[in-house]
Amino acid sequence: MSSELKKRIITSIVLIGIFLFCYFIHAYFFYALIVIVSLISWIELNNIFKKIKLKKSLKNINVFLSFIYLSFFAFTVCYSYHEKISLIFILLVCIFSDIGGYIIGKTIGGKKLTKISPNKTISGSIGSLFFSIIPLFILNIYDNDEYLIKIFIFLLCLLISLACQIGDLFISYLKRKAKVKDTGNILPGHGGLLDRIDGIILAVPVGIVGLIIIY
């Protein structure tokens, strides 16, 4: 096992541990964690905008809009804290979407999805969509609703997966324009915090708003 892979595994374990500790210990710890994560992500995004050749006024607009959106992200996550099953469900959809994209993409390969991210394939994207419905059965929520709600939740899983993929591609596009590999270096073996949650920051608000509309 390479030292880089060891760093990634250790960092992932630490991140999961911090999240679970804050999630279960008290709401205020969780709120503080989400605010800190959102602020660091905004700072990393701001640094990327600085490296992209844009007019100053346009950069300022991007920085402002990203702050508004990440504030909205923090609000939606904190809002859903007391509906733990909803937040866990959305995060599981994101995780399985990533797993599906990786497994199917590596196994089947094939045509590239876009030039923005050369490692992503069409087969991987489809795999993400298929795997995104697995949490429905893990949490056993698919059997407890009316038929129409079942359809909406099924479609929401696909929408969350799609949002997760778009978020990932969007940050990859910005990094490509800024000519940087990572959004930062705060996480050993991973790069920036935004590199780890690029899909989640778009997918979670989409999922939470979707569940609010459905129920």
Beta strands, then each sheet from edge to edge (+ up, - down):
end
